[in-house]
């Protein structure tokens, strides 16, 4: 039996660091958005898909479906974001949310989803993460709404040092 667990949150909230510290528990599926952007850069030389939001969303949904469908037959799988995140991206980009909602409804994860809240003390930008902290807070709110509308129970990961966040998730997964 596969346990599909999502760790989500807006950009720069510590998801990737947390997941990197949880690899001993099972398979970790990387964030699809960064992969889509990196592939686009390599293919076209363009730094982003900002001017092509429909293409970005279509590729993000396809990559997220592929990530869901291609995992092992058993064990714990931790996802750096999940299909419900695509609903948030569609909403934030002003696009039709129906394709993302349909994909997220057809492929379900465990009901409990870990969400890393915006945390100004650790937030940084990079060549792919250019959002302001205010935009990060808005995206967080949209993530909460998307996951709740799909019937997931969100568990907020505390803003604490990485070892404590890792312990929090480990304990929660065992209960």
KAWORA-V449597 format. One record per backbone hydrogen bond with DSSP energy under -0.5 kcal/mol. CO is the residue of the C=O (numbers start at 1). NH is the residue of the N-H. If there is no record, write none. Layout:
CO,NH
CO,NH
This chain:
1,75
2,4
3,5
3,77
4,110
5,79
6,8
6,114
7,81
8,116
10,13
14,18
15,19
16,20
17,21
18,21
19,22
20,23
22,25
22,26
23,26
27,78
28,30
29,80
31,35
32,36
33,37
34,38
35,39
36,40
37,41
38,42
39,43
40,44
40,45
41,45
49,52
52,56
53,57
54,58
55,59
56,60
57,61
58,62
59,63
60,64
61,65
62,66
63,67
64,68
65,69
66,70
68,71
75,3
76,27
77,5
77,79
78,29
79,7
79,81
82,85
82,86
83,86
83,87
84,88
85,89
86,90
87,91
88,92
89,93
90,94
90,95
91,94
97,101
98,102
99,103
100,104
101,105
102,106
103,107
106,108
111,113
111,153
113,155
114,8
115,117
115,157
116,10
119,122
119,123
128,130
129,126
132,136
133,137
134,138
135,139
136,140
137,141
138,142
139,143
140,144
141,145
142,146
143,147
144,148
145,149
146,150
147,152
148,151
152,154
153,113
154,156
155,115
157,117
158,160
161,164
161,165
162,166
163,167
164,168
165,169
166,170
167,171
168,172
169,173
170,174
171,175
